Amino acid sequence: MRVGRGTLQQGLQQGFHTVLERQLSKRFGPLSAETRQRLTQATPEQLETGAERLLDAPTLSTVFESH
């Protein structure tokens, strides 16, 4: 079976989304529907930035702030 590049990238993005969602929930508690929607609509770059900010963010809102 051959997997296309787009399919692989989509799968990786979904996995990254799932991990970030779990990490955010563990750190900040249950996520609101708004936060879950924001994660679902995030680009790969936004997910990566969020994952980096999670390490130092004092609040959930600072994970998603634009700089």
C-alpha positions as CSV (number, residue, x, y, z in Angstrom):
1,M,0.0,0.0,0.0
2,R,1.3,3.4,-0.9
3,V,0.5,6.4,1.2
4,G,0.5,9.8,-0.5
5,R,2.5,12.7,0.9
6,G,-0.6,14.7,1.7
7,T,-2.2,11.8,3.6
8,L,1.0,11.4,5.6
9,Q,1.2,15.1,6.4
10,Q,-2.5,15.1,7.4
11,G,-1.9,12.2,9.7
12,L,1.1,13.8,11.3
13,Q,-0.8,17.0,11.9
14,Q,-3.7,15.2,13.5
15,G,-1.3,13.3,15.8
16,F,0.4,16.6,16.7
17,H,-2.9,18.2,17.4
18,T,-4.0,15.3,19.6
19,V,-0.7,15.4,21.7
20,L,-0.9,19.2,22.1
21,E,-4.6,19.0,23.2
22,R,-3.7,16.4,25.8
23,Q,-0.8,18.4,27.1
24,L,-2.9,21.6,27.3
25,S,-5.6,19.7,29.2
26,K,-3.1,18.2,31.6
27,R,-1.5,21.6,32.3
28,F,-4.6,23.8,32.4
29,G,-7.5,21.5,33.0
30,P,-10.5,20.8,30.7
31,L,-10.4,22.8,27.5
32,S,-13.4,24.9,26.4
33,A,-15.1,24.2,23.1
34,E,-13.6,27.4,21.8
35,T,-10.1,26.2,22.6
36,R,-10.7,22.8,21.0
37,Q,-12.0,24.6,17.9
38,R,-9.0,26.8,17.7
39,L,-6.7,23.7,17.9
40,T,-8.7,22.0,15.1
41,Q,-8.4,25.0,12.8
42,A,-4.7,25.7,13.6
43,T,-2.0,25.4,10.9
44,P,1.0,23.1,11.5
45,E,3.0,26.2,12.3
46,Q,0.5,27.4,14.9
47,L,0.5,24.0,16.5
48,E,4.3,24.0,16.7
49,T,4.3,27.5,18.2
50,G,1.7,26.5,20.7
51,A,3.7,23.4,21.7
52,E,6.8,25.6,22.3
53,R,4.9,28.2,24.3
54,L,3.2,25.6,26.4
55,L,6.5,24.9,28.1
56,D,6.7,28.4,29.7
57,A,3.1,29.7,29.5
58,P,1.6,30.8,32.8
59,T,-2.0,30.7,31.4
60,L,-3.8,29.0,28.5
61,S,-4.4,32.3,26.7
62,T,-0.6,33.0,26.5
63,V,-0.1,29.8,24.6
64,F,-2.2,31.3,21.7
65,E,-1.1,35.0,21.9
66,S,0.1,36.6,18.7
67,H,3.6,38.0,19.1
